[in-house]
């Protein structure tokens, strides 16, 4: 069964699951420094950067609601199309670079069943670097109406943890939240042979909204 997720208030923005280890200590430190700043100039000096950092963390880990686009394949990530590369087996890889300013929650590109969630250890070079092919990553496979669809979450120089939300065997809806990459990173989606790409290199994408394929 899919992992249940708490909805945000109508018109509000929820926070991403898996953000707590980073978010809670930062917010707690900011709250403490703000409380003590009323009585101490030294704490006032500490309160400024800690509050700014806490605000930044809240922004990084935002998880807005989305109206999911209708289409065969939709973007699994917010970011910018870094490359579009034909693969030896006939598939086409679309690589999407996620900066620290993007939403870091990834979504299912198609409806289907998760047949594999494989964690592969590796390095942590910047996700826009060619060497990021050997970075820490999680490889997903989905059984869909288009056949097997592969998606890869790749950690970057800052992102040191990929957090899958659903296990193997889970049936997911298109656009459903399936995982989080903390901070900047990359997501690759492999389109089956015969599926035309609708996006271009340099184009901005929105998870659950931007259509990747063309009719």
N, C-alpha and C positions, 0 to 999 in steps of 0.2 A: 504494500500500500504506500502511496506517496506520503512523505513526511508533512504533517500539518504545519501551517505557518500562520502566525497571527496577523490579521489584517490591520492596516493603519486606519485611523479615523478618516471619515469621508473628507477629502480635500487635503489630508495630511500626507506626510512621508514617513514610512517605516524605516527602521534601521536593519541592516543586513544581519542575518544569523551568522554566527562565527566571528563577529566583531568584538565580542566581550573581552577576550584576553588583552586586546590593545586599548579598547575604549574605556572600560571601567577604571583601570588605574589612572588613566589620564584625566578623566572627568573628576574622579575623587581627589586627585592632587590639586586640580584647579579649584574645586569647591573649598578645600581646606585652606589654600592660600588666600582665596577671596575673603573667607571668614576671618582669618588672622590679620589680613591687611588693614582692617579697621583699627587695629591697636598697634601695628608695627610698620614702620617705613620699610624695613628690610623685606617683610612679607609682601608689601605692596609691590616691590620691585620683582619679586618672584611671581606674583599673581598675573602680571601682564603676559609673559611668555607662556605660562602654563594654561591660561585661559585661551590664548590664541591657538595653542596646540590642541586643546580640547575641542575648540570650534572647528579646527581643521579635520580632526578625527570624525566628528559628527558629519561633516560634509563628505569625507571620503567614504564613509560607510552608509550613506543614504541608500534607500532602496525604494524608489518611487513606483507607484502602481502604473501599469501600462495597459492601453487598449490594444490587444494583440491583432496584428495585421493578418489578413487572409492571404494565403499563398503556399506553394509547396515547400519552400525552404526560407526561413527567416533568420535574421542575424542572431547569433547566440550572445553577442557582446556589444557594448557601447565602445566606440573607438573610431579608428581610421583604418581603411583598407591599406595594408602595408605592401602586399604583393598578391598576384594572381598567377599561379604556376601550374601548367599541365603536368600531370604525374605519369610515371611510366606505365601504370596499369589502366590509363584512360581517364582516371578521375582528374578533377581540377581542385587544387588547394587554394582556398581564400584565407589569407592571414590577416587578422584584425589586431592592430596594436592598441592597447588600452593604457592611457596615461594616468598618472595619479589623480587627475581631475575628473576622470570618467567614473560612472557607476561601475562597481566591481562585481556585481551579481550577474551571473551568466544564466541563460535560459535555453530550453530545449528548442533546437531548430525545426524539428518536426514532431508530430505525435508518434508514439511508438513505445516499444519496450526496451529498457536499458539491458543490453545483453552482456556488457563488460564495463567495469570501472577499474582501470589498472594504474596504480601509482608507480612512476619510474623515477628513481633518484637521479640527481644530476647537479649541474652547476647553477650559478645565479648571475650570469652576465646580463647586461641590459637587453630587454626583449626585442629592441629594434636591431640588435646586432645579429649577423648571420650565425655566430657561434651559439646563439640561444637555442639552436636546434638540439643541443645537448643539455639544456637546462632541466631542472626539476619539472615534472609534468604529470598530468593525469590524462590518460587516453580513454575516451568514451566510445562505445559502439551502441547504436540504436537499431533495432529491427523495425523498419518503417514500411510504408506503402511503396517507397522507392527502393527498397532493399536495405542493405547494411549502410548506415551512415556513420562515419568516423568524425569525432570532434576531439581536439586536444587543447587542454588548458596548460599554458606554459608560464612558469614563474619567471619574474624579472630580477633585476639587481636588488630591489627593495622587497618585493613580494617573496616571502620565505615560507608561505603556507598556502596550499590550495585546499579548500574545504568542500568536498562533495556533500550535497544535501540528500541525495537519494542513492540507494544501493542497487546492485545488479538484480534484475527481475522486476523492477518497478515499472509500471505503465505510466507514462507521462503524457500530458497534453502539450500541444505546440505552444511555446511561449512560457511554459511553466518554469519556475526557478529551480535550477538543478545544482548550483554550486557558487562558490565565491573564491576569487583570487585577491588576496590582500595587496593593495597598492598597484603600481604599474605592472603590466604583464601583456600576454598575447594569447589569443584564441584562434586556432585554425579549424576550418570546416572543410571537409572533402566532399565535393559534389560528384555524384555518379556520372559515368560516361554518358554523353548524350544530353546532359543538363547544361543549358547556356547560362553564363554568369551575367547578372543584371547590374552589378556594381563595378566601379572603376577604382584603380589605385589612387589614393588620396581622398576618396569619398568618405564622409563621416557616416557611421552606422549607429543605430539605436537597437538594443536588444529587444526582440519581440515586435519590433515595428518595421525595420528596414527589410525589404525582400531581397534575398540573395540571388535567386534564380529568375530566369525570364521564360515566359510561355513560348 
